[in-house]
Amino acid sequence: QVFYDRIRDMATIPASERERGKVLVLFDVDGTLTPARKGISDAMLSTLAALRTKVVIGTVGGSDMDKQMEQLGSDVLTNFDYCFAENGLVAYKNGELIAKQSLSAHLGDDVLKRLINFMLGYMSKIDNIPVKRGTFIEFRNGMLNVSPVGRNCSQEERDAFEKFDLEHNIRSDFVSALKKEFSDLDLTYSIGGQISFDVFPNGWDKTYALKHVESEGFEEVHFFGDKTHEGGNDFEIFSDPRTIGHHVGSPEDTIRILGELFLS
């Protein structure tokens, strides 16, 4: 803890005075900085604090800011130079809110009701999953998060659904049905995490976060993520020509690659 505190204090130096201050390193949260929906480890905190003495760092999560705080700590806004929640639709720089976008204003309530009614009807007919709990649709500033098992499930139930979904394609079949039903809408469907998928307007994927840093003069923008396959919620930003993408299989992978690239 003493080492971490010392390194964190060093990281408060301005980006312009850091060793590679023109390099930005962005991170997905679940599966990249932390295990899915779990807290960050001391080893990761120390690695990030050391990294921040050399480069500029930021998060790009699909969840809202409250969930980032749950997983990364209540001081996440001071431990990272940038924090992008909901794919960057809610954006912080140096601890200050700099932008916020609204799904309801963009789509309108009539379209949202049509979407939500169809989703609830579809999920009412899914009978073969092991359990159903609560909070099947979470309305966020910039997206709908849809969970056939329900976000109120326990960690054990999350793990069971993830395994079941891999075998029975519950989420991917649901997404296919939505694409067919709402072909008139310009929407993206992005499967991420263990139990859910996100629905948002085209272009509101994680590349949206890049809008907030385009004018900052970075010479390199790196992105670390685990769901980098097509259809995964890291795919667009991972494969974007403006970023240097790094696929990871776990937080331990992230620490290893950061050591090789920046901390050796």
Residue pairs with C-beta under 8 A, 6 or more apart in sequence:
1 42
3 46
4 42
4 45
4 46
4 49
7 46
7 49
7 50
7 53
8 49
8 52
8 79
10 49
10 53
11 49
11 52
11 53
11 79
13 53
14 21
15 21
15 56
15 81
18 52
18 53
18 54
18 55
18 56
19 53
19 54
19 55
20 54
20 55
20 262
21 55
21 56
22 217
22 218
22 219
22 220
23 54
23 55
23 56
23 218
23 219
23 220
23 221
23 222
24 55
24 56
24 57
24 58
24 82
24 213
24 216
24 218
24 220
24 221
24 222
25 51
25 55
25 56
25 57
25 58
25 221
25 222
25 223
25 224
25 258
25 262
26 57
26 58
26 59
26 60
26 82
26 84
26 209
26 221
26 222
26 223
26 224
26 237
26 243
27 33
27 57
27 58
27 59
27 60
27 223
27 224
27 225
27 254
28 59
28 60
28 61
28 206
28 223
28 224
28 225
28 226
28 227
28 233
28 234
29 59
29 61
29 62
29 63
29 68
29 71
29 72
30 36
30 37
30 61
30 63
30 71
30 192
30 193
30 226
31 193
31 225
31 226
31 227
31 248
31 250
31 251
32 224
32 225
32 226
32 248
32 251
32 254
33 40
33 44
33 48
33 59
33 71
33 72
33 251
33 254
34 40
34 41
34 44
34 71
34 72
34 251
35 250
35 251
36 158
36 193
36 194
37 71
37 155
37 158
37 193
37 194
38 71
39 70
39 71
39 72
39 73
40 71
40 72
40 73
40 251
41 251
43 255
44 251
44 254
44 255
45 73
45 79
47 254
47 255
47 258
47 259
47 263
48 57
48 79
48 80
49 79
50 263
51 57
51 258
51 262
51 263
52 79
52 80
52 81
54 262
54 263
55 262
56 81
56 82
56 218
57 80
57 81
57 82
58 80
58 81
58 82
58 83
58 84
58 209
58 213
59 68
59 72
59 76
59 80
59 82
59 83
59 84
59 85
60 84
60 87
60 88
60 206
60 209
60 223
60 237
61 67
61 68
61 84
61 85
61 86
61 87
62 86
62 87
62 143
62 145
62 190
62 192
62 193
62 198
62 206
62 233
63 85
63 86
63 140
63 145
64 85
64 86
64 90
64 140
64 141
65 83
65 85
65 90
65 92
67 85
68 76
68 83
68 85
69 76
72 79
72 80
73 79
76 83
77 83
77 92
77 95
78 95
81 93
81 94
82 91
82 92
82 93
82 209
82 212
82 213
83 91
83 92
84 90
84 91
84 92
84 206
84 209
84 212
85 91
85 92
86 140
86 141
86 142
86 143
87 142
87 143
87 198
87 200
87 204
87 205
87 206
87 208
87 209
87 233
88 99
88 206
88 208
88 209
88 210
88 211
88 212
89 99
89 100
89 101
89 103
89 141
89 142
89 143
89 204
89 208
90 97
90 99
90 100
90 101
90 141
90 142
91 97
91 98
91 99
91 100
91 209
91 212
92 98
93 212
98 212
99 212
100 141
101 141
101 142
101 204
101 208
102 141
102 142
103 112
103 139
103 140
103 141
103 142
103 143
103 144
103 200
103 201
104 112
106 201
107 115
107 185
107 201
111 185
112 144
114 182
115 144
115 182
115 199
116 137
116 144
118 178
118 181
118 182
119 136
119 137
119 144
119 146
119 178
120 136
120 137
122 174
122 177
122 178
123 136
123 148
123 174
126 148
126 170
126 174
128 168
129 148
129 149
129 161
129 164
129 170
130 149
130 157
130 160
130 161
130 164
131 149
131 153
131 157
131 160
131 161
132 148
132 149
132 150
133 149
133 150
133 151
133 152
133 153
133 157
134 150
134 151
134 152
135 147
135 150
135 151
135 152
136 146
136 147
136 148
136 150
136 151
137 144
137 145
137 146
137 147
138 144
138 145
138 146
138 147
138 151
138 196
142 200
142 204
142 208
143 198
143 199
143 200
143 204
144 198
144 199
144 200
145 151
145 196
145 197
145 198
145 199
146 174
146 196
146 197
146 198
146 199
147 195
147 196
148 161
148 170
148 171
148 174
148 195
149 157
149 158
149 161
149 195
151 195
151 196
153 161
153 195
158 194
158 195
159 194
161 170
161 194
161 195
162 194
162 195
164 170
165 171
165 195
171 191
171 196
171 197
172 191
172 231
174 197
175 189
175 191
175 197
175 231
178 187
178 189
178 199
179 189
186 201
186 202
187 199
187 200
187 201
187 202
188 198
188 199
188 200
188 201
188 202
188 203
188 204
188 205
189 197
189 198
189 199
190 197
190 198
190 199
190 200
190 205
190 231
190 232
190 233
190 235
191 197
191 227
191 231
191 232
191 233
192 198
192 227
192 232
192 233
192 234
193 227
193 233
198 233
205 233
205 235
205 236
205 237
206 223
206 233
206 234
206 236
206 237
207 236
207 237
207 240
207 242
209 237
210 221
210 237
210 240
210 242
210 243
213 221
214 242
220 244
221 242
221 243
221 244
222 243
222 244
222 245
222 246
222 261
223 234
223 237
223 238
223 240
223 243
223 244
223 245
223 246
224 246
224 248
224 254
224 257
224 258
225 232
225 234
225 237
225 238
225 245
225 246
225 247
225 248
226 232
226 234
226 247
226 248
226 249
226 250
227 233
227 234
227 235
228 234
228 235
228 238
228 239
228 245
228 247
229 235
237 243
237 245
238 245
238 247
239 245
246 257
248 254
248 257
